[in-house]
Amino acid sequence: MSDEARRNFGSGGPWEELYGYSRVVRVGRHVHVAGTTAAMPDGGVYGGADAGAQARAVFARIEAALAQAGARMADVVRTRMYVIPGVDTDAVGRAHGERFAHVKPASTLVVVHALVRADLLVEIEVDAILPAESA
């Protein structure tokens, strides 16, 4: 793969450089968005302790990340949602349904032991494929 075929996009967060990752990677028509949480730059959490509200905030952040790479939510073909034990998975699933009712990507929801911070209830990553004319 040539360097021209791959484009990395960052969010400006400090962890990207420290941990060696990009928020979004686009290779040709394929766009991959890294795991995204509801963590705010000031240390707070969008949506507080409400899993559905956190998921909605995460999807808004993912939509903005996709836009950096020229993609839209309608281009998403796969979602992966990670939630901690005790989280209202129905609320997270419904938030997913609100954003993807007409797209219906392949989707996975997994309960994991913990996320990077105790106040984060959900982390979501997506993969998208742009239409052929976007390559």
N, C-alpha and C positions, 0 to 999 in steps of 0.2 A: 504494500500500500504506500503510495507516495504521500509526502507531507501535504500536498495540495488537496488530496482527497479527504483528509481529516482536519476538522476544525474543532477546537476546544473553546468553550464559553464558560466564564466564571461568574460567580455572584458577587465577588469581592469579599467574601467571608474569609476570616483568617485561617480556617482549617484546611481550605483547599490547597494552599501552598505548603502548609506544615505536614499534611497527610498525603500530599501528592495526588490529588484527584481534581477533576473538573466537574462542575455542576451539570454541564451538558456536553456531550460529544456527538458531533455529526460526521458521519462517514458516508459520502454520497447521499443517497436518499434516506439513510437510516439515522434516526436521532434517538439518543439514549439520555434520559434524565436520571441522575443519581438519586439515591434515597433522600427524600425531602421531608422535613418536619415542620412543625408550627413554631419553631423557635424564632423569637424576634431578635433583631440586632442588639437591643438593650438588655437582653437576658430574659425577658418575659416570654409569654407563650400566647400566640393568637388563639382565641377560643377558650382560654382558661382550662378548667378541668372537664370540659364537655368534649367527648371524643368526636361527635358529629361535627361540632364547630371547628375542632382542630383539623379534621379531615377536609372540610370546606376551605379552610385557610391554606392547607397544603395544596389542594387542587388549584387555587388561585395562584400560588407561587409556581407551581408546575406549569400552568398556562403561560405565565410570564417567561419562564425558562425556555419553553418550547418556542416562543416567539423570537427569542434571541437567535435561534437556529433556523428561523423561517418556517416553523411548523405550527400547527394548531391542534387543539384538543381532538378535532375530527380526524386527525392523522394517527392518533394513538391506536396501536394494535395489541398492546399488552400492558397490564398493570399488575403490580405486586404491592400488597398492603400488609404491613407488619404492625400488630397491636400487642399490647402487654396484657397479661392475665387480668380478668375482671373488667376489661373494657367492653362497652356496649357495641359489640360487633355489628348489630343490626343498624345502629346509628351510622357507623362507618360505611356499611354496605349501602345504606340509603343515600348518603352523601355521594358515593360513587355513582349510584343510579341517577342522581340529579344531574351529574356532569356528563354521563355517558349513556343515557337512555337510548339515544339514536345511533350511537357508535358501536356499542356493545363489544369492547375489546375482550380478548382472552384475559382472565383475571384470576388472581390468587389472593386469598386472605389467610395469613398465618398468625397464630398466637406465639409470641416469642417470650423468653424469660424476662428480658428487659431491653430498653432502648438506651441511648447514650446518656440521657438524663431522666430522673424519676418523674418529672412533671410533663414529659412528652409521652403521649398515649399512642400515637400512630406515626408511622413513617411509610412513605409511598414512593415507589419508583415507577417510571413508565418508559416504554419504547414506542417510537412512532416511525412510520414510513411515509415519506412525502410522495405525492403523485409524480409520475414519470417526468412531467414537464418541469419539475422543480430541481432536477438533478444538476 
